[in-house]
């Protein structure tokens, strides 16, 4: 797991509004962790999201199994 980013940081990096970032999270397009009442996005997951959007593919999210 990489650095956890705030919604504002992600919005700035993607040049989107906070609302659009929340919409991507709700739609399952952008993987996010919910910690209490706030969301955090793993920087590595964000990089994968950006790379996938450039190639037009869906984002493959990492899943950890115990």
Helices and strands as residue ranges (DSSP letters): E 4-5, H 7-14, H 18-26, E 33-35, E 38-42, H 43-55
